[in-house]
Structure formats: structure tokens, C-alpha cells
Amino acid sequence: MAILGIITEPNGTSISISITKPAHHLCLHSPVTLPSLSAAHHYALLVCWSVGCCHLPAAHSHAPQCTASPSALVLLLLPLASAATAAKATAKAPAAPPAPPNITALMSKGGCKAFASLVSKSPDALSAFQSAVGGGVTAFCPTDDAVRGFMPSYRNLSADGKASLLLFHAVPVYYTLRGLKSSNGPMNTLATDGAASSYNLTVQNAGDQVTLRTPASDDPARVRSTVYDRDPVAIYAVDAVLEPVELFDPVADAPALAPEPVAVGVGVDSGAGARERSQ
């Protein structure tokens, strides 16, 4: 018996096609049971029936065997090989990975169109935001009203200053809203650059209200809504632009309360008391 070819299906099943002697008949062999026949097996079975030469072994213990004259070789072998190859290629085709979320597009849809536009116009900021997506990022985008009122100050910044301010509105960690509510203290931002500049903001929470503070502003920025939250990206709308102290002067300390008058004769050193109050 001369084997003409072996076709392997995606499930590992092999089909061999051979010519037997002396009759020189074409035979199809497959070590599978009838219920497990694939589309390629069924196709071969139909071709065998069409030439009137197909028979099934007893009890269906093996796949159907078929004999035909050598002239049927092209009719059987080529279509069967094509069907098996196509099925194998389809089974191995990897699924395309999902596209990463477009942060600026999501911001625009969530009421932060003006801020998203500023990010898009800053190549450094846009590149940093896009690079941070894969590793996890939480962005705080000011609403359009907040950005509108801040624009005079923003225009006075240099290109590097503008990029730093925009990056100051994101931390390189994915936080759910619940995670933010359980966090209190300073956080690094995308603008943080080691010892060269801190660009940290402080998260403070009171009940269910998440607030963000910097030394350059009296009033904290409050998280107003969730724009997007799907690991590894979260975006929250805030009601104010965050001002880093590296770019803006810190707010002056509130004036100290006037000291209470000291009773005469209690033995207090008034000079020392004066020095303490002046510190």
C-alpha cells in the first residue's frame, strides 16, 4: 500500500489517503468513531457516496473507508486538503487584543471637553497619559466651567509648565472610587519626577466626599462624578483645577489669633512669651 498523503485536522485527528495493490484503489483511513466525524470527514464521506464505493465497518467502530479508482484522486484529495487546511488556519487565528481606552475622548464625553483639548494640544502630556494606560492610571479632569475660569493663569505658563500642570491631574495607579474613599495622604502624580520636583497632591476624605488638596489653593477640588472606571483606567470629574505649588505660590498662612492677655504677677516671662508668638 502506497500512502499518498496525511491530513491532520485541528483536533489532532489524522486522515491518511493511500492506493492499495493490486487493484490500485484509492482508500481513506481515519481512526475515529463515526459520531466524532468532523466537517472534513463528512465531506470525504459525501464524495465516496457520490462514486458509489463507500462502506462502513461493523458497529461503526472506525471511520468510514472508501475505495475508488485512481482517477478520483484529484476529486478527493485536493478539496479535502483545502477544507482541513482552512479549518486549521481558522482555529489558530488569534483574537485581536482590545484597543486601549482613549483617555481624552472619554474625558470629553464626561463633561471635561476643555481639559481634554488642553491635553491633546500638549504633546508631552498626551504622550504621558497614553503611556500610563497600560500600567494603570487614575485621572482627575476639571469640568469645563472650572477650566474656563482658570484659563488666564494657564496662558501665563510655559509649555513645560502647562504639561506639568496637566500631568498633575493624574496618578500612576488605578483607583476605584471606593479605593479613593479609603485613601488619605499625599500621592505621586504623572508630573512627579523623583527628587527634582515632587508635584504631589493630597487626598482627604470626609464621609463619602473625596477631596484633593494642594498648598497653592485654599479650597480643595471635590470629586463630582465618575467619568470612566474600568481596570486599569479610572477618570473622575472634579470641580476645580489642581494647582501644584511648584508652579503657583503657596497660600499665605492664616493670621494667628491674638494672644490672650497675661495676668500680672503670675511669674510668666513676658519676653519669652513675645518671642513664641512671633515664631
N, C-alpha and C positions, 0 to 999 in steps of 0.2 A: 504494500500500500504506500503510495507516494503522497505526502502531505503538501497541499498547495498553499496553505496559509492558516494562521491562527488569529482570530479576532477576540480581543479582550474587552469586555463591557465595563462600565463604570463601577459596577458592584463586584468586580473581580472574576466574574464568570468568563470562561474561555470557550470559544466555538472553533472547532477545527474543521477544515474542509479538505478532503483528500480524494484521490482516484484509486479505486481498487482494481486489482488484476485477477483473472484475465479479462473480465467483462469491461474494464475501463469505465466503470460507472462512477459518477460523482456522488460523494457521501458527505452528509452533515452530521457532526457528532457534538453533543453537549452534555456534560454530567450534571444536569439539573432536573428537578422534578417538574412536571407539567404546570402545576399551579404557579410556579415562580418564573414562568417564561416572561422575558422582557419584550419590549416592542420589537427589538431586532429579531428575537426568536420567532415571534408571531409572523413577522414579515417573511422570514425564511419558510415557515410552515405554509403560508399562503402561496408562495412561489412553487413549493413542492406539490401542493394540491393542484396547481394550475397545469402542471405537466403530468399529473396522474401517477405519481410514483411514491407518495408519502405513506408511511405506515408507522404505527405507534407500538412500542414494546408492551408486553403484558403488564397489567396493573399500573401503567403509567409510571414505572419506577425510574425511567430516564426520559430525557428529552426526545422528541421525535427524530428519527433518522430518515434521510431522504436519499434516493438514488435517482440519477438522471444521466443522460448521455453527456459526454464532454462538451457538446455544442451548447449546453445550458450553463457553462461555466461563467460567462460574462453576465448572464441574466441573474445568477445567484450571488456571485462573489462581489462584484462591484457595488450594487445597491446595498448589500448587507454591510460591507465595509464602510460605506459612506454613512449609513444610519448609525453604526456603532461609534464611528469617529465623531460625528456631530453630537451624539448624546454625551460622549466623554468630555468634549470641549465645553458643552453647556454646563455640565456638572462641576467642572473645575474653575469656571469663571468666577473670580472673587467679587463680592459685593462692593460697590463703590462706597468709600467712607463718607459719612455725612459732612457737609460743608460746615466750617466753624461759624459761629454766630457773628453777625456784623454788628459790632457794638454801636457804632454811630447811627446805623439805621434803626436799631432798637431804641436808642435814646430819642430819636426824632419822633417815633411813634408814641413814646411815653410822655410827651409834654416837654422835652428838653431839646427842641429843634435848634435853638440858638447856640446852646453849648456844643451840640454835635457838629454844628457848622464850624465853630472855632477849632475843634479838634481836627476836623477834616482839612482845615487850612494850615495846620501846623504839621509839617512832615515828621518832625521828631516825635511829637505827641501821638500822632496817628500810628506811626510805626511801633511805638512802645505799647500802645493799647492793643494792637493786633498781636504782637508777640506775647503779651501776657495772657491771652485767651487760653492757650494750651495748658499752662501751668496753674490756672485758677486766678480769678480776679473779681474784686467787688468794686463797682464804680458808684460814685455819688454825683449825679448830674443835677445841677441847679435848674430850676424851672425857667421858662422864658422870661417871666417878669423879673426874676432875680438877676438874670444876666443883663437884661435891658438896663437896669439901674446901675450896674457895675461897669458898663462899657467905658465911661470916661476914664476910670482908673486902669482898665485893661489896655487901653490905647497908649498909655504912657509907659508901658513895659517894653523892654527889648524883646527880640524874637526868642532868645533863650529864656527870658523871664516869663513870657507867655506860655512857652512849652512847659516850664516847671509848674506854673500855676495850674495848667490843665491836668498834668500828671499828679498833682497834689490831690486831685479828686478821685483817686483810686488806690486801693491797697492790693498787694500781690497775693491775696488769699481769698478763697471763695467762702463767703459768709451767708448763711440763710438769715432771714430776719430774726428768727429765734436765736441764732448764734450771736447776732449783734446785741440783742437784748441782754444776753448773759455776759457781754464783754464790757469792761470798764478799764480805761487807761490808754496810754499812748500806742499808736500804731504807725509802722512804717508805711510810706506811700510809694507809688511808682516814681516819684521825684526824689526819693531818698537815695543819697549817693555816699554811703559809708560815712567816714569822718569829715568829708569835705562839706557836706550840708545835711542837716538832719531831715528837714521837711516832714516832721511828724505831726499828726493830728491826734486829738484825744477824744475817745468815745466815752460819753457819760449818759447814763440812763436813769430815768425816774419813772418807775412803773412800766408802762408799755411804750413810753416815748423814748425814741433813740435820738440823741443829740450829738453833734460833732463840734468841738471847740478848738480854737487856736488862740495864742496870746495876742494876736493882732486884731481881735474883734471882741467887743463886749457881749454881743448876742450870739448864742450858738445857732448853728444850722440844724434844722429839725428834719428828720426823715418823714416825708409826707405820704409816699406810696411806693409800692413795688412795681418797677417797670418790667423787670425780667428776672426770673430766678430758676435757673436750670444748670445744675452742676456741669462745668466748672465756672459758670459766669453768673453773677448777680448784679443787677443795676437798680438803684434806689433813687427816687427823685427827692431833692432837698430844697428847702425854701430860701437858701442864701448861698452866695458864692463863698467858698472857703478861702481865707486869706492867710497864706503862710507868713510867719514872722520873718523869714529870710528875705521876703520881698516888701513887706509893709512894716511900718514902725509898730512896736508893741503898744497896746493900750496903756495909758498912764494909770498908775495905781490910784485907787480911790483915796481921797483925802482922809487922813486919820482923824478919828473923833477927838474932840477937845478933851484933855485930861480933867478928871475931877479935881477940885481944889483940895490941897493937902491941909489937914488940920494943924494948927500951930502947937508946938510943944510935944509932938509925938515922937520926936527924935529921928525924923527922916532927913537924910541929906538931900536938900533941895537941888544942889548942884548935880549930884548923880542922877536924880530924877529927871533933870532937864536934859542931860546927855542921852538917857534912854529914849525919851520921847522924840529926840531929834534923829535917832537912828532909823 
